[in-house]
Amino acid sequence: MGDLEKKISLFEHVARKLEPNEGKRKETQDPIIEYTNEFLNNVNGISVFNGINYEIKNHFPTEFNENSEPIDSIIKHLKEHVHYPGINAASGGHLGYIPGGGIFAASLGDYLADITNDYVGVDFASPGGVALENSLIGWMASIVGYPTTCGGNLASGGSIANLIAVTTARESCEIKTIAIPKTVIYLSKQAHHCIEKAIRIAGLKDCILRYIDLNEKCQMISEELNNQIEKDKAGGLFPFMVVASAGTTDVGAIDPLSEIGNICNKHNLWYHIDAAYGGFFLLTDKGRKKLNGIALSDSIVLDPHKGLFLPYGLGAVLIKNKKKMHEAHYYNAAYLQDFRHSEDVQSPAELSPELSKPFRGLRLWLPLKIHGTAPFKASLEEKLLLTKYFVQEIKKVDRFEIYLEPELSVATYRYVPITGDANSFNEALVKATHEDGRVFISSTSIGGVFVLRLAILSFRTHKETIDLAIQVLKDGVKKVLLANHHLSVDQC
Ligand SMILES: Cc1ncc(COP(=O)(O)O)c(C=O)c1O
């Protein structure tokens, strides 16, 4: 063997550790499977919030050993320093913000996709993978009421999906740099902050942003929108796009989707709907009624990692006019010249900023195949009813009031103390529930009022979780009252 061959062989010997044989694979697979089983068996038993320790970074040095570490100690490290601290987002007791999911079948989809590593950015590399993803886009289009031939992309989440929609709108309406200062975008203060972020990233931050007034249900007032557009037109401005919400993160408000659609149509504006949270409630009877008019939009975002209970990492954008989406994102390069394209298939890389992308479709397709759609629909119906149940039960607890009647599955409420400032009381109450940790709730501020939220979207949230949440709130009230010296221990 010559020098070169000897060197190659030396490196090959070590490099081949990256390709363990079946026996070696099992040495790491088995403990991980065992740990994930233990995690799932106890997922609702572990406290949902375990506080934040900023020293945790010390357990994650920026250097790695040259040699391997035992899998058991790696798992122990993850358990103690990653999976335990902070919010246990996989628990049904996660009732804060907008909870994600984590259905098991999706993890198998990810596992499969990572093993086979199909390259689904382009049709040429994985015609089946692209067809599979496009079938999901078509399915979502039919749920929304878009033509199944619409454009779409499976992105990493709602923020990127919204960015793709805003970029498409910009290109479609030919917003040139010179026109930006006179171009107007209409939205509301309830829009998720990722919309403004998308506007900025898409180079539209110097557009005029008009925040349309909200009614008492935190919905955009459509007459105000119409009046503002007419005023802007008369003033020589260029109304461009309206962004409506189909379920706001804050309070779950749904803008008047039909009315806004008609206004956009009348004035020829791009109509985008952020349905990242609320969109999949279209699979329920109540949701379909509440979201009437959604199909009038030009683009829409729905998050399967919210409404279809997937683990984080999947947001979908649909654009009614696929050609526009293609024009906004298509690119080519000499090194891609061998790709052959079929006429009627557009690859994800032509409809989004990504070229290489994980095979995200499999984490949704596999669960839909394994379970069918029925349990997804049932779980969404259950969430709507659980929200109703929470409202009914919390109203029975002394001094709690509902802030806004929920549209979907976000309840807003607060405790009204006999004396003292309600805002500081509720702030202390949310802290007390965090210290308790059996469930996790979050809060918001609406017009200076500190409001508690209960967002019910985890597939693991059931009636007993809601009963527990109410108990945690009652216990929290006692704790705050005690701390405020309003009650003696006996009275509690
Ligand atoms: C209504 C709405 N839009 C957009 C987003 C952003 O989505 P993501 O966190 O998946 O980027 C969220 C997240 O909660 C949301 O609730």
The ligand as a Gaussian input file, in Angstrom:
#p B3LYP/6-31G(d) Opt

LIG

0 1
 C      -51.470000      33.865000      14.480000
 C      -50.018000      33.497000      14.402000
 N      -49.313000      33.853000      13.311000
 C      -48.016000      33.550000      13.189000
 C      -47.337000      32.904000      14.191000
 C      -45.886000      32.604000      14.038000
 O      -45.731000      31.243000      13.755000
 P      -44.391000      30.448000      14.088000
 O      -44.172000      30.573000      15.558000
 O      -44.711000      29.077000      13.631000
 O      -43.296000      31.063000      13.302000
 C      -48.028000      32.518000      15.344000
 C      -47.336000      31.831000      16.444000
 O      -47.860000      31.598000      17.505000
 C      -49.396000      32.817000      15.448000
 O      -50.114000      32.462000      16.527000

